[in-house]
Amino acid sequence: MNGVINAAIPPPLMPSPDARQNRLLALLPQQDFERLRPHLEPVQLALGESIYESGEQPEHVLFPTTAIVSLIYILESGLSAELASVGNEGMVGISLLLGGQSTPSLAVVQTAGQAYRLPGNLLKAEFDRAGFAQRLLLRYTQVLVTQVSQTAICNRGHSVEQQLCRWLLSTLDRLETRELVMTHELVANALGVRREGISDAACKLRRAGIVSYRRGHISVLKRPELEARACECHAVVKRELNRLLTAIP
């Protein structure tokens, strides 16, 4: 699998979080959540672990709590780029609900952590009730479409430094720490740019005192300054996420 991490690095063992740490599960009415609760299985996701391959028909969906999953497209040449990422605001496996069964992208763990796994047929049954869960998941689908669209225009119209800032901010939004476990190569593969471009951009941020980094770790020291250097794409996606996942009729 060119362009993505091949070796899965196990995450540290931690107590299983509450499933309601996932925003979609937290938004479900109690009676809807109770139908799913017995079937929600906590799982540890390792950095670089493949959740599903391109063209594969997944049998389960994942609701991340502390992990982040990248949805990646790889060309025949081996070049890759991230289409979207999913953290504790969403779910992995939306194609199961939309009738597509499979997708040309693959899903790889970007940040090790925890998630809850649910058989896809059970979520599909809940979706087909045409109740709150259906409205919620359709709105989340629109969030994903917005993220994919904004990523496409960002990769074409903004500098590598702006893209790096956007990517770091979207990762920070889903974690409770300012230290991110990642490498320049991982970020370069996600953004579809040369590793040297990421190294140059990260060096500028370090000289400005915005981040610090050591092998495999990047720490964000000044988030406001990072936001100031980012393009508008992070704010657009975050605003749309909050708009769509609140006040659902």
C-alpha positions in Angstrom: 0.0 0.0 0.0 2.1 2.9 -1.3 1.6 6.4 0.2 0.2 5.2 3.6 1.7 3.7 6.7 2.3 0.0 6.3 3.2 -1.0 9.9 0.5 -0.8 12.5 1.7 0.6 15.8 -0.4 -0.6 18.7 -1.9 2.3 20.8 -1.3 2.3 24.6 -3.9 0.3 26.6 -6.4 2.7 28.2 -9.7 2.2 29.9 -12.6 2.0 27.4 -14.3 5.4 27.1 -18.0 5.9 27.1 -19.5 5.4 23.7 -21.2 8.8 24.1 -17.8 10.4 23.6 -18.7 10.0 20.0 -20.8 12.9 19.0 -23.2 11.0 16.8 -23.9 8.4 19.5 -24.3 11.2 22.0 -26.9 12.9 19.9 -29.1 9.8 19.7 -32.2 9.9 21.8 -31.9 7.5 24.8 -34.3 4.9 23.5 -32.5 4.8 20.1 -29.1 4.5 21.8 -30.3 1.7 24.1 -31.2 -0.4 21.0 -27.6 -0.1 19.8 -25.8 -0.2 23.2 -25.6 -4.0 23.6 -24.0 -4.4 20.2 -21.4 -1.6 20.5 -18.0 -3.2 20.9 -15.0 -1.1 22.1 -11.9 -1.6 20.0 -8.3 -0.4 20.0 -7.1 1.1 16.7 -3.4 1.1 15.9 -1.6 3.8 14.0 -1.5 2.7 10.3 -4.2 0.0 10.8 -6.3 -0.5 7.7 -10.1 -0.4 8.5 -11.1 -1.3 5.0 -9.5 -1.5 1.6 -10.6 0.2 -1.7 -13.5 -1.7 -3.1 -14.0 -3.8 0.0 -17.5 -4.2 1.4 -17.2 -3.5 5.2 -19.4 -5.5 7.6 -19.1 -3.1 10.5 -19.2 0.7 11.0 -16.9 2.5 13.5 -17.7 5.3 15.8 -14.3 6.8 16.9 -13.9 8.2 20.4 -10.2 9.0 20.7 -8.9 7.6 17.3 -8.9 9.4 14.0 -9.3 7.6 10.7 -8.2 9.0 7.3 -10.2 8.3 4.1 -7.6 8.0 1.4 -7.6 7.6 -2.4 -4.6 6.1 -4.1 -3.9 6.4 -7.8 -2.5 3.6 -9.9 0.9 5.4 -9.8 0.9 5.0 -6.0 0.3 8.7 -5.3 -2.2 9.2 -2.5 -4.2 12.0 -0.9 -6.7 12.2 2.0 -10.3 12.9 1.0 -11.6 13.4 4.5 -10.9 12.3 8.1 -13.2 11.0 10.8 -12.8 11.5 14.5 -15.2 11.6 17.5 -17.6 13.7 15.5 -18.5 11.0 13.1 -18.5 7.4 11.8 -16.6 5.3 9.3 -18.6 3.2 6.9 -21.3 5.6 5.7 -21.5 3.7 2.3 -23.3 0.9 4.1 -26.2 3.2 4.8 -26.4 4.7 1.3 -26.6 1.5 -0.6 -23.2 1.8 -2.2 -21.8 -1.2 -0.1 -18.2 -0.3 -1.1 -16.2 2.8 -1.9 -13.0 3.4 -4.0 -11.3 5.0 -1.0 -9.6 3.2 1.8 -9.7 3.9 5.5 -6.5 4.0 7.6 -5.9 4.9 11.2 -4.3 8.4 11.3 -4.2 8.7 15.1 -4.2 5.6 17.3 -6.9 5.4 19.9 -10.3 3.9 20.6 -13.6 3.4 18.8 -16.8 1.5 19.0 -17.6 -1.1 16.4 -21.2 -1.9 15.4 -22.5 -4.5 12.9 -23.5 -2.6 9.8 -26.8 -4.4 9.4 -27.9 -3.2 12.9 -27.2 0.4 12.0 -28.9 0.0 8.7 -32.0 -1.3 10.5 -32.0 1.7 12.8 -31.5 4.0 9.7 -34.5 2.4 8.0 -36.8 3.2 10.9 -36.8 6.7 9.2 -36.6 8.4 12.6 -34.1 10.6 14.3 -31.1 8.4 13.5 -31.8 8.7 9.8 -32.0 12.4 9.9 -28.8 12.6 12.0 -26.8 10.3 9.7 -28.0 12.1 6.6 -26.8 15.3 8.0 -23.5 13.8 8.9 -23.2 12.6 5.3 -23.6 16.2 4.2 -20.7 17.1 6.6 -18.5 14.5 4.9 -19.4 15.9 1.4 -18.5 19.4 2.6 -15.2 18.1 4.0 -14.3 16.3 0.7 -15.3 19.4 -1.4 -13.4 21.8 0.8 -10.3 19.5 0.9 -10.3 19.4 -2.9 -10.4 23.2 -3.3 -7.8 23.6 -0.5 -5.3 21.3 -2.1 -5.6 23.2 -5.4 -5.8 26.8 -4.1 -3.8 27.1 -0.9 -0.1 26.9 0.0 1.4 23.8 1.7 1.8 25.8 4.9 -1.9 26.7 4.9 -2.8 23.1 4.2 -0.6 21.9 7.1 -2.1 24.4 9.5 -5.6 23.3 8.4 -4.7 19.6 8.9 -3.2 20.2 12.3 -6.2 22.2 13.5 -8.7 19.5 12.3 -6.6 16.9 14.3 -6.5 19.1 17.4 -10.2 19.5 17.4 -10.7 15.8 18.0 -8.1 15.3 20.7 -7.5 16.4 24.3 -3.8 17.0 23.9 -1.7 19.5 22.0 0.9 16.9 21.2 0.2 14.9 18.0 1.8 11.6 17.2 2.7 11.9 13.5 5.6 12.3 11.1 6.3 14.6 8.2 5.9 11.6 5.9 2.5 10.8 7.2 1.2 14.4 6.8 2.8 14.6 3.3 1.0 11.4 2.2 -2.3 12.7 3.6 -2.0 16.0 1.8 -0.6 14.5 -1.4 2.5 16.8 -1.4 6.3 16.2 -1.2 7.7 15.4 2.2 10.2 18.3 1.7 7.3 20.7 1.4 5.9 19.6 4.8 9.3 19.8 6.4 9.8 23.4 5.1 6.3 24.5 6.2 6.8 22.9 9.7 10.2 24.6 10.0 8.6 28.0 9.4 6.0 27.3 12.1 8.7 26.2 14.5 10.8 29.3 13.9 7.7 31.4 14.6 7.3 29.5 17.9 3.9 28.1 16.9 4.9 24.4 17.0 7.8 22.3 18.2 8.6 18.8 17.0 10.8 15.8 17.6 10.8 12.5 15.8 7.2 11.3 15.4 5.7 14.1 17.5 4.4 17.6 16.8 3.3 19.9 19.6 1.2 22.9 19.0 2.3 25.7 21.3 0.2 28.6 20.0 -3.2 27.7 18.6 -4.4 31.2 17.8 -1.3 31.9 15.7 -1.8 28.5 13.9 -5.4 29.5 13.2 -4.2 32.9 11.8 -1.9 31.2 9.4 -4.5 28.6 8.2 -6.8 29.1 5.2 -10.5 29.4 5.7 -11.1 25.8 4.9 -10.9 24.5 8.5 -13.4 27.1 9.7 -15.8 26.4 6.9 -15.9 22.6 7.6 -16.1 23.2 11.4 -18.9 25.7 11.0 -20.9 23.3 8.8 -20.4 20.4 11.2 -21.7 22.5 14.1 -24.6 23.8 12.0 -25.7 20.4 10.8 -25.4 18.5 14.0 -27.3 20.9 16.2 -31.0 21.7 16.3 -31.9 18.6 14.2 -35.7 18.6 13.7 
